[in-house]
Amino acid sequence: MSTQKGATVIVVGGGVSGLSAAWWLARSGVDVLVLDKGIVGWEASGRNGGGASHFQSPLFAEEQRLWPMMDEMLGYSTEYQRGKLVLATTEGQLKHYRYMAETFCENGSPAHEIDQQEIRERVPMSDDNILGGVHLTIAGQANPQRTVQAYAWALQDLGGRIQQHTAVLRLVSEGGKVIGVETKDGILGCDSVVVAAGPQSAILLAGVGIDLPIASARAEMIVTEPAPMMAIGAVDGNGLYGRQTKRGNLAYGGGPHEWLDVGLMGPSVRPGSPLVRNLTKRLLGLFSKAGNLRVIRSWAGVIENTPDGRPVIDRIGNVTMITMSSVGFGLSPASGHAVRDLVMDGKCSFADLELLKLGRFDGLSPNWRAEKGWLSHAEPV
Amino acid sequence: MTDVKLVDRYSITNRFPSASQKADVVVIGAGPSGVAAAIAAAKGGASVLLVDENPVSASLMSLDTPLYFGGRMTRAVDNKARMIEQIFASDRLLEAAFEAGVELALGVYAWGAFQNGPGIAAMPEAAVGLADEERSWMVAYRQLILATGSRDLSLSFQGWDQPGVMGANGLHALIKRYDAFAGSEVLILGSGDLALNTALMVVEAGLKVAALIEVRNQVQGDAALAAKVRGHGIEILTGHVIVSASGGADGVECATVVPVAAGDSRTFTCDTICQAIGLVPAIELFNVLGGKLSVRTDLGGHVPQRTGLVSTGLANVLVAGDCAGLSNVDAAAHGEAAAALALAALAGQPLADEAPAAATSLDAHAYHADWMSALMKVGDASIVVCQCEEVTRGDLTAVRQPRYLGPPSEVAAKRDIKSLAADGPLNQDQFKRLTRACMGQCQARRCREQVALILAQSSNVPVAEVPLAGYRAPVRPLPMSVLAAHDEPYDMTSNWDVWFGIASQWVPYNDIGTEREAMHLEMLTDSQHI
């Protein structure tokens, strides 16, 4: 098998993290090639709630700085909108959402409690069952499907390349350094590689002796027909995450997930379940006056988590790896910037990522998934 | 090993309750094959639930769901009691099923079907999701027979998005099943057996057929049937295609047709235009179950991949009648074959299925494509394809962003179907995401097939190569108040988390490893969402 011309940097995985990283690299003039086993953004990157409100992340400030500029920077619409309301139907939820707002404030982002009167005005579909809520003024939402395509097209506009339907079968190393990636068409050479392959990252990295502990799971969402537009569309709470889209549809998820074993080409299927009924129950609780609004679709996506639920953004030799541990879409403008910095400068220029290094899992029990109850009970996909 | 926590409490494992209703055999669809299957299974000693959505609520009918009714219903459809009587009157077999001990669920929608398999082990038992106008519930089955029939194929032309344009199945339902058709003069598109039988049905109902319009140069259906139609003085105009329908507030008043080659147009007075070009096997539930599909143009398009006459690769799921593929197989015999297999499986002595029926001479894709290309030739890019989302033919080929986003940027305007095709084979779901075609509340019933045809023609690939835009539960658009799990058990409620329930995930970065971390973990641990 011969080594063909690849690129200076090959990005494995055309999800939102890989695409953003490639776009940032292309902005710096790097010759970059993204390989994806299917179509860009086809997995969790295009199937999530579209939230962009991640106060817990060291990338939060950069996330919030970039989102309002993304349409212009990319040249394509992401449907980004600012602001978020979180509504509670129980005292337990209200306590939790107050804590969330306080934590936002402590992390430099204005947030405040809103009363029932304000909620009635801002969310006409809600009813008296809403006990209260919080308004996060710096937070937002975007359309995941439009955003992933925007990254892909913007990358191409800068001269970056994307090869879809080209799964990476393994990383090829020589003398302790990755020199290329193997695909069905042969080996494509590169100076360095970015592994952003979601559930497949662990399989690919294991081949070069890097142990990335992740477990994959299926999560589900529902969407309604268009509802009357709310001034702030990112209204969630009541155990759900989600948003009103610019078209007016209510797209929401939450609740139990199913742990899965996902192969190198997977997931082969993404089954739904009767959970649509439980999601609908909560959505109805949030917008009690919209009982006649029809649920028109549901879907599932497969995402990976690390043992502590925090990202791994790290570089070992010429391998840069990124898993956002199931919270990647909203942070993608910033995470791509961080990966670009790691690849080019070995260090993130705008945030401390020390605690997101892979080394924190040294000594992890080999049975960690079983010990957490994160094993799959289903046939692999 | 003693302190190993085996099950993640926030996962779906063990969370679903048992279904509130159970039957040995659940049959979905009370057409000829479904009723035959239900009666045979009940006579064989099984407990049988036969589910049929008719009479469909008037509000769903106005969404062209499940059939393409085209707004040509009389007010009679608002009266559910009268509609149920009408259905019993129109189908004597339902009474026979009732007498055989079949439990009938009429006016009940089957919106989903779920069983364990790759990627899912959460189901306590295989079950279908049902709903009436008030609530939804689950019914467990040991054997599931899908006899869901077919849907209407619909294609676009100028003025098709107004009341009076409808499908052959929709018209059949309004005339024969509901006795609630509001039209009086019907122009029929197509000349296959479907179109010819539709014409005879209209005449028999005492209504008028304006003409049959056939895009090809020959009549497509049975010669004897065609002679019978002509015997009623009805013209079958071959080599012609519809250009436009015009009308007023109540919809269609006339239609204009032109020769496909060239020549003078003709205008027909009509209040209804019935698209009888083709039907589409109703595979929604099979697709939701994760069953493998094949593209069989001789069977009408995407159909369940079968391992025999009625068996599929899915355990305990059988398909009978038109939903298995359009063919000339006797529908009742199909249903009875499915019942025999189901009974044998219930008895623990599985039967070998018969061989699948031989391929028919139907070439649905070629025929649909002939219609679509003629319609594209005589109509322009401004014609709406997706009525719910107002996506035009031109929007599709330009991969144009939806109008609510305003005009596309300069770079976005340069993107089109060719730039997507350059990156790999076209995928209808990708167009759906970018243009919103097929995203609306009719659940793509009116545009799924024609979007695939337009993508195929615009990029010069056979339509069989355009992947199916997948069906998703709920396969009927159901109000939130109906679909909601009002019966959710406390166990589901008390273990519900908005995401994975991993407390450490949400500790602010700056507090990780500090004394404040414990405070966060305490706030974040245990469900906050009861």
Contacts between the chains, C-beta under 8 A, distances in Angstrom:
chain1	res1	chain2	res2	distance
A	39	B	424	6.7
A	39	B	427	6.0
A	39	B	430	6.0
A	46	B	433	6.8
A	55	B	508	6.4
A	56	B	505	7.3
A	56	B	506	4.9
A	56	B	507	6.3
A	56	B	508	5.1
A	56	B	509	6.3
A	57	B	509	6.2
A	58	B	509	4.3
A	58	B	510	7.9
A	60	B	509	7.9
A	75	B	409	5.4
A	75	B	410	7.7
A	75	B	411	4.2
A	75	B	412	6.8
A	76	B	409	6.5
A	76	B	411	6.9
A	76	B	412	5.2
A	77	B	401	5.8
A	77	B	405	5.1
A	77	B	408	7.8
A	77	B	409	7.5
A	77	B	412	7.2
A	79	B	405	7.0
A	90	B	529	7.6
A	90	B	530	6.0
A	92	B	527	7.8
A	92	B	528	5.9
A	92	B	529	7.0
A	92	B	530	5.1
A	93	B	528	6.3
A	93	B	529	5.7
A	93	B	530	7.8
A	95	B	528	7.5
A	96	B	523	7.2
A	96	B	528	3.5
A	96	B	529	7.4
A	99	B	523	5.0
A	103	B	508	6.1
A	103	B	520	7.6
A	106	B	508	7.2
A	107	B	508	5.6
A	107	B	510	7.5
A	145	B	433	3.8
A	145	B	434	7.2
A	146	B	401	7.4
A	146	B	433	7.4
A	146	B	434	7.0
A	149	B	433	7.4
A	149	B	434	6.1
A	152	B	423	8.0
A	153	B	411	7.2
A	153	B	412	7.7
A	153	B	415	6.2
A	153	B	419	7.9
A	154	B	411	7.9
A	157	B	411	5.8
A	162	B	423	6.3
A	164	B	423	5.4
A	164	B	424	4.0
A	165	B	424	5.1
A	165	B	425	7.4
A	217	B	11	7.4
A	217	B	500	7.3
A	218	B	119	6.2
A	218	B	120	7.5
A	224	B	480	6.8
A	225	B	440	7.5
A	225	B	441	4.0
A	225	B	477	6.6
A	226	B	441	7.8
A	238	B	529	7.3
A	239	B	496	5.2
A	239	B	497	7.5
A	239	B	498	5.4
A	239	B	529	3.6
A	240	B	498	6.5
A	241	B	498	5.6
A	241	B	499	7.0
A	246	B	404	5.7
A	246	B	405	6.8
A	247	B	389	7.7
A	247	B	402	6.7
A	247	B	404	6.1
A	247	B	436	6.9
A	247	B	439	7.9
A	254	B	496	7.4
A	254	B	497	7.6
A	254	B	498	4.6
A	254	B	499	7.1
A	255	B	496	5.3
A	255	B	497	7.3
A	255	B	498	7.7
A	256	B	10	6.1
A	256	B	11	5.6
A	256	B	12	3.9
A	256	B	15	5.4
A	256	B	492	7.7
A	256	B	495	7.1
A	256	B	496	7.1
A	256	B	497	7.8
A	257	B	10	7.2
A	257	B	11	5.8
A	257	B	12	6.4
A	257	B	500	6.1
A	258	B	11	6.3
A	258	B	12	4.7
A	258	B	13	7.3
A	258	B	119	7.6
A	258	B	120	6.4
A	258	B	121	7.2
A	258	B	122	5.5
A	259	B	8	6.9
A	259	B	11	5.9
A	259	B	13	8.0
A	260	B	119	5.9
A	267	B	119	6.3
A	268	B	118	6.3
A	268	B	119	7.7
A	269	B	117	7.9
A	269	B	118	5.3
A	269	B	119	5.0
A	269	B	290	5.2
A	270	B	119	6.6
A	271	B	114	7.4
A	271	B	117	7.2
A	271	B	118	7.6
A	271	B	119	4.9
A	271	B	120	4.3
A	271	B	290	5.4
A	272	B	112	7.2
A	272	B	114	7.3
A	272	B	288	6.7
A	272	B	472	6.8
A	272	B	473	5.2
A	273	B	12	7.0
A	273	B	16	7.5
A	273	B	114	5.7
A	273	B	120	6.3
A	273	B	122	5.7
A	273	B	123	7.0
A	274	B	16	6.2
A	274	B	112	6.9
A	274	B	114	6.0
A	274	B	123	7.9
A	274	B	127	7.1
A	274	B	129	5.9
A	274	B	138	5.9
A	274	B	485	7.7
A	275	B	12	7.0
A	276	B	112	7.0
A	276	B	129	7.9
A	276	B	473	5.7
A	276	B	474	6.4
A	276	B	483	6.8
A	277	B	129	7.3
A	277	B	136	5.9
A	277	B	483	5.9
A	277	B	484	6.3
A	277	B	485	3.6
A	277	B	488	7.8
A	278	B	485	4.8
A	278	B	488	5.7
A	278	B	492	6.2
A	278	B	496	7.7
A	280	B	480	5.3
A	280	B	483	4.5
A	280	B	484	4.5
A	280	B	485	7.1
A	281	B	484	4.1
A	281	B	485	4.8
A	281	B	486	6.8
A	281	B	488	5.9
A	283	B	480	6.1
A	283	B	484	7.9
A	284	B	480	4.5
A	284	B	481	6.4
A	284	B	484	4.8
A	287	B	480	7.8
A	290	B	480	6.5
A	291	B	479	6.1
A	291	B	480	5.5
A	291	B	481	3.3
A	292	B	479	5.0
A	292	B	480	7.6
A	292	B	481	6.8
A	293	B	479	6.7
A	293	B	480	5.4
A	294	B	441	6.0
A	294	B	477	4.0
A	294	B	478	6.0
A	294	B	479	5.5
A	294	B	480	7.4
A	295	B	474	5.7
A	295	B	477	7.0
A	295	B	478	5.8
A	295	B	479	7.8
A	295	B	480	6.0
A	295	B	483	5.2
A	296	B	440	7.6
A	296	B	441	5.4
A	296	B	443	5.8
A	296	B	474	7.6
A	296	B	477	4.7
A	297	B	443	7.2
A	297	B	472	4.5
A	297	B	474	7.9
A	298	B	472	5.5
A	298	B	473	5.4
A	298	B	474	7.1
A	299	B	472	5.9
A	305	B	500	6.0
A	305	B	502	6.6
A	305	B	505	7.9
A	308	B	502	7.2
A	308	B	504	4.5
A	308	B	505	7.1
A	309	B	500	6.5
A	309	B	502	3.5
A	309	B	504	5.5
A	309	B	505	2.9
A	309	B	506	7.8
A	310	B	504	6.7
A	310	B	505	6.3
A	325	B	505	6.9
A	326	B	499	7.1
A	326	B	500	6.4
A	326	B	505	7.8
A	327	B	499	7.8
A	327	B	505	7.1
A	352	B	509	7.9
A	355	B	509	6.7
A	355	B	512	5.4
A	355	B	513	7.3
A	367	B	4	7.8
A	370	B	4	6.3
A	370	B	6	7.6
A	371	B	4	5.4
A	371	B	5	6.8
A	372	B	5	6.7
A	372	B	8	6.3
A	373	B	5	4.8
A	373	B	6	5.5
A	373	B	7	4.6
A	373	B	8	3.8
A	373	B	9	7.6
A	373	B	11	7.0
A	374	B	8	5.7
A	374	B	11	7.8
A	376	B	121	7.7
A	377	B	13	5.9
A	377	B	121	4.0
A	377	B	122	8.0
A	378	B	116	7.1
A	378	B	117	7.8
A	378	B	118	6.9
A	378	B	119	5.5
A	378	B	120	5.4
A	378	B	121	3.8
A	378	B	122	7.8
A	379	B	117	6.2
A	379	B	118	4.4
A	379	B	119	7.1
A	379	B	121	7.6
A	380	B	118	7.0
A	381	B	118	5.0
A	381	B	119	4.3
